[in-house]
Amino acid sequence: MELTLLGTGAPAGLPRPDCPCAACAVCATGGAEARAATSLLLDGTVLLDLTPGPAFAAARAGRSLHGVRQVLLSHPHDGPAWEVPAGLPAPVRVPDRQELALISGHRVRAVSLDSPGTGYRVTGPDGERLLYLPPGAGPAGQPAVPDPDAAPYDTVVLDVLGRPDALARLRAAGVTGPATDVVAAHIDHDVPPGPELHRRLAAVGARAVPDGTTLLVGEYREIPEVPRRTLVLGGARSGKSAEAERRLAAFPGVVYVATGGARDGDPEWAERVSAHRERRPPTWRTRETCDLVPLLDDTGPPLLVDCLALWLTDAMDTVGAWDDARWANGGARELQERVGRLVAAVRGTRRTVVAVSNETGSGVVPGTSAGRRFRDELGRLNAAFAAECEHVLLVTAGIARPLRG
C-alpha cells in the first residue's frame, strides 16, 4: 500500500500564518521543515483529510487526485472549514467502529478516540495495516494488558509530539511493535524544527518526514532501537528532568524512581515534588527508594531514576562521609563499593533506564571539605554511570546536547 503524506503539519500549517515565534520564523524560509496541514493519500484512491489546496499539495508530491474515489474526514465536526475541489467525491466520516469496504480493495474501519474526531484503520488490498489519528487524539480505552490476538500495525501516523501518551497506549495494547513505522503528523511550532525535532522523535522511536514523502506500508524498514540506558546531566533548573520524562512519555508502565524521599516540614521541597508529579502521565507508577540495584536487576517496564545526586547524598549519609575521621577510616571504601554495585547493575540491566544527575564542578569551589567531597564523588559517579550508557545528554538552558549516542 503506497502512502503519500501530502502534508504533515498542524491544522494551521507550519509556519502558522502571522506567527512571529522562532520556530515559525525558521520554517518560513521553506525547505523540509515547512509543513502543510496533514493529509494522506493512499494508493492514489483514498484521501484521508481534506486540507486547503489538496491538488497543489498532490502536484508538489508528484501525484494526482484524479483517481481519488473516497475522501474521509478525521477532524472534529467543528474542525477546519474545507472546500471540495472539482472532481473529488464528497467527503464523508465513517461512524465509530463501522467498516467501509472500497471497490479499490481497501477496508477502512473508524477507530473510537478519547477526544472529538475520528481515527481510521486502513487495511490494504494485500493486508498491510495503517492507523491514522487526527491531531490531539488517542485511542479510546486503556487496556491494562496487551491483547495477544492484536497484530501490530505496519505504519502508524499520529500526533506523537502532542500526544505521546497515545503512542504509549498503542504500545501497551500490543498494536504498535518494534517493527512498526511510527510517523509523526500534525507537527506544530511547539518544538524547534530541524535537528531538535528529529532528536526528540528518535528518542521515542518515531520519525518525521518532509511533505510529499511516499512510503510503502508493510515494506521492511530497519527501525533504530531506542537506547536502553540514558544518562541526562544538567545544572539546577536546566530542564534535565523534563528532558528525561519526555524521553519515556511514549512508553507504557514507566516506573518513576524518586530518590529524594519525603522531607517533613519543608514546604518548598513538597512544592518541588508536587510539580514533578503533575508533569508525569497518570499511568506511571512511583517508587520512593534509593535501593536501585534490585530494580535494575529485575525485569519490567522502563525506569526513570531522578536523581543520582540524591542517591549519592543518601549513600554518603549511610557511610558517614561527612565526618572526616570516619571517611578516612573506611567510609571512602564503603562508598566506592556502593557505587561499584550500582554501576555493575546498570551494566547488566535488561530494562530501559533513563537516569538524571546534576552536573557539578563547573562553578565556585565549595567552601567546606564536605562540599568538596560531595562534588568530587558526584563527578566520579556521573563518569562511571555514563560509561555504561549508550546515550548521554547534557541539558543547558532547556537545550539538550548529546555527549554520546
Solvent accessible surface area in square Angstrom, and as a share of the most:
residue,aa,sasa,rsa
1,M,22,0.10
2,E,57,0.26
3,L,0,0.00
4,T,2,0.01
5,L,0,0.00
6,L,5,0.03
7,G,0,0.00
8,T,0,0.00
9,G,0,0.00
10,A,6,0.04
11,P,56,0.35
12,A,56,0.44
13,G,9,0.08
14,L,8,0.04
15,P,45,0.28
16,R,92,0.33
17,P,101,0.64
18,D,150,0.78
19,C,35,0.21
20,P,129,0.81
21,C,42,0.25
22,A,82,0.63
23,A,10,0.08
24,C,2,0.01
25,A,58,0.45
26,V,81,0.46
27,C,1,0.01
28,A,71,0.55
29,T,119,0.69
30,G,34,0.33
31,G,66,0.64
32,A,56,0.43
33,E,30,0.13
34,A,31,0.24
35,R,10,0.04
36,A,36,0.28
37,A,12,0.10
38,T,3,0.02
39,S,1,0.00
40,L,0,0.00
41,L,2,0.01
42,L,0,0.00
43,D,52,0.27
44,G,23,0.22
45,T,32,0.18
46,V,1,0.00
47,L,0,0.00
48,L,0,0.00
49,D,2,0.01
50,L,15,0.07
51,T,17,0.10
52,P,113,0.71
53,G,35,0.34
54,P,8,0.05
55,A,55,0.43
56,F,149,0.62
57,A,7,0.05
58,A,1,0.01
59,A,67,0.52
60,R,171,0.62
61,A,16,0.13
62,G,60,0.57
63,R,81,0.30
64,S,57,0.36
65,L,20,0.10
66,H,168,0.75
67,G,32,0.31
68,V,2,0.01
69,R,149,0.55
70,Q,30,0.13
71,V,1,0.00
72,L,0,0.00
73,L,21,0.10
74,S,0,0.00
75,H,28,0.12
76,P,38,0.24
77,H,165,0.74
78,D,130,0.68
79,G,31,0.29
80,P,66,0.42
81,A,101,0.78
82,W,115,0.40
83,E,151,0.68
84,V,60,0.35
85,P,41,0.26
86,A,110,0.86
87,G,80,0.77
88,L,18,0.09
89,P,44,0.28
90,A,76,0.59
91,P,17,0.11
92,V,62,0.36
93,R,58,0.21
94,V,10,0.06
95,P,87,0.55
96,D,72,0.37
97,R,160,0.58
98,Q,98,0.43
99,E,80,0.36
100,L,59,0.29
101,A,82,0.63
102,L,29,0.14
103,I,172,0.87
104,S,38,0.25
105,G,37,0.36
106,H,3,0.01
107,R,110,0.40
108,V,0,0.00
109,R,78,0.29
110,A,1,0.01
111,V,31,0.18
112,S,22,0.14
113,L,21,0.11
114,D,63,0.32
115,S,37,0.24
116,P,102,0.64
117,G,22,0.21
118,T,5,0.03
119,G,0,0.00
120,Y,1,0.00
121,R,59,0.22
122,V,0,0.00
123,T,14,0.08
124,G,5,0.05
125,P,74,0.47
126,D,126,0.65
127,G,42,0.40
128,E,26,0.12
129,R,52,0.19
130,L,0,0.00
131,L,3,0.01
132,Y,0,0.00
133,L,0,0.00
134,P,1,0.01
135,P,36,0.23
136,G,34,0.32
137,A,0,0.00
138,G,0,0.00
139,P,18,0.11
140,A,47,0.36
141,G,52,0.50
142,Q,111,0.49
143,P,52,0.33
144,A,105,0.81
145,V,108,0.62
146,P,81,0.51
147,D,71,0.37
148,P,130,0.82
149,D,132,0.68
150,A,26,0.20
151,A,55,0.42
152,P,70,0.44
153,Y,19,0.07
154,D,52,0.27
155,T,6,0.03
156,V,0,0.00
157,V,0,0.00
158,L,0,0.00
159,D,14,0.07
160,V,3,0.02
161,L,50,0.25
162,G,50,0.48
163,R,42,0.15
164,P,35,0.22
165,D,49,0.26
166,A,0,0.00
167,L,0,0.00
168,A,11,0.08
169,R,44,0.16
170,L,7,0.04
171,R,48,0.18
172,A,22,0.17
173,A,18,0.14
174,G,23,0.22
175,V,22,0.13
176,T,9,0.05
177,G,21,0.20
178,P,132,0.83
179,A,82,0.63
180,T,4,0.02
181,D,15,0.08
182,V,4,0.03
183,V,0,0.00
184,A,1,0.00
185,A,2,0.01
186,H,8,0.03
187,I,4,0.02
188,D,27,0.14
189,H,39,0.18
190,D,115,0.59
191,V,15,0.09
192,P,63,0.40
193,P,19,0.12
194,G,11,0.10
195,P,119,0.75
196,E,27,0.12
197,L,2,0.01
198,H,71,0.32
199,R,39,0.14
200,R,46,0.17
201,L,0,0.00
202,A,60,0.47
203,A,8,0.06
204,V,10,0.06
205,G,16,0.15
206,A,9,0.07
207,R,55,0.20
208,A,12,0.09
209,V,9,0.05
210,P,62,0.39
211,D,45,0.23
212,G,23,0.22
213,T,34,0.20
214,T,49,0.29
215,L,25,0.12
216,L,93,0.46
217,V,5,0.03
218,G,45,0.44
219,E,111,0.50
220,Y,185,0.70
221,R,85,0.31
222,E,136,0.61
223,I,38,0.19
224,P,97,0.61
225,E,163,0.73
226,V,45,0.26
227,P,36,0.23
228,R,91,0.33
229,R,31,0.11
230,T,3,0.02
231,L,0,0.00
232,V,0,0.00
233,L,12,0.06
234,G,0,0.00
235,G,32,0.31
236,A,94,0.73
237,R,186,0.68
238,S,12,0.07
239,G,28,0.27
240,K,21,0.09
241,S,15,0.10
242,A,35,0.27
243,E,4,0.02
244,A,0,0.00
245,E,11,0.05
246,R,85,0.31
247,R,13,0.05
248,L,2,0.01
249,A,15,0.12
250,A,0,0.00
251,F,34,0.14
252,P,44,0.28
253,G,27,0.26
254,V,0,0.00
255,V,4,0.03
256,Y,4,0.02
257,V,0,0.00
258,A,17,0.13
259,T,7,0.04
260,G,21,0.20
261,G,29,0.28
262,A,86,0.66
263,R,109,0.40
264,D,143,0.74
265,G,81,0.78
266,D,51,0.26
267,P,107,0.67
268,E,88,0.40
269,W,38,0.13
270,A,59,0.46
271,E,126,0.56
272,R,97,0.36
273,V,35,0.20
274,S,48,0.31
275,A,48,0.37
276,H,42,0.19
277,R,125,0.46
278,E,143,0.64
279,R,111,0.40
280,R,26,0.09
281,P,28,0.18
282,P,136,0.86
283,T,61,0.36
284,W,21,0.07
285,R,132,0.48
286,T,59,0.34
287,R,110,0.40
288,E,89,0.40
289,T,29,0.17
290,C,31,0.19
291,D,87,0.45
292,L,5,0.03
293,V,48,0.27
294,P,72,0.45
295,L,17,0.09
296,L,5,0.03
297,D,98,0.51
298,D,81,0.42
299,T,102,0.59
300,G,44,0.42
301,P,44,0.28
302,P,19,0.12
303,L,1,0.01
304,L,0,0.00
305,V,4,0.02
306,D,17,0.09
307,C,10,0.06
308,L,0,0.00
309,A,6,0.05
310,L,43,0.22
311,W,17,0.06
312,L,0,0.00
313,T,45,0.26
314,D,62,0.32
315,A,1,0.01
316,M,0,0.00
317,D,82,0.42
318,T,66,0.38
319,V,0,0.00
320,G,11,0.11
321,A,0,0.00
322,W,95,0.33
323,D,76,0.39
324,D,80,0.41
325,A,62,0.48
326,R,117,0.43
327,W,39,0.14
328,A,83,0.64
329,N,123,0.63
330,G,8,0.08
331,G,1,0.01
332,A,41,0.32
333,R,146,0.53
334,E,67,0.30
335,L,1,0.01
336,Q,135,0.60
337,E,87,0.39
338,R,77,0.28
339,V,23,0.13
340,G,38,0.37
341,R,131,0.48
342,L,1,0.00
343,V,23,0.13
344,A,62,0.48
345,A,7,0.05
346,V,0,0.00
347,R,162,0.59
348,G,57,0.54
349,T,2,0.01
350,R,191,0.70
351,R,13,0.05
352,T,39,0.23
353,V,1,0.00
354,V,5,0.03
355,A,0,0.00
356,V,0,0.00
357,S,0,0.00
358,N,40,0.20
359,E,71,0.32
360,T,54,0.31
361,G,53,0.51
362,S,107,0.69
363,G,62,0.60
364,V,147,0.84
365,V,89,0.51
366,P,39,0.24
367,G,78,0.75
368,T,84,0.49
369,S,48,0.31
370,A,29,0.22
371,G,23,0.22
372,R,89,0.32
373,R,36,0.13
374,F,46,0.19
375,R,58,0.21
376,D,54,0.28
377,E,28,0.12
378,L,0,0.00
379,G,37,0.36
380,R,149,0.54
381,L,1,0.01
382,N,9,0.05
383,A,65,0.50
384,A,34,0.26
385,F,4,0.02
386,A,16,0.13
387,A,68,0.53
388,E,29,0.13
389,C,6,0.03
390,E,70,0.31
391,H,18,0.08
392,V,5,0.03
393,L,0,0.00
394,L,56,0.28
395,V,3,0.02
396,T,87,0.50
397,A,88,0.68
398,G,41,0.39
399,I,87,0.44
400,A,2,0.02
401,R,142,0.52
402,P,65,0.41
403,L,104,0.52
404,R,109,0.40
405,G,77,0.74
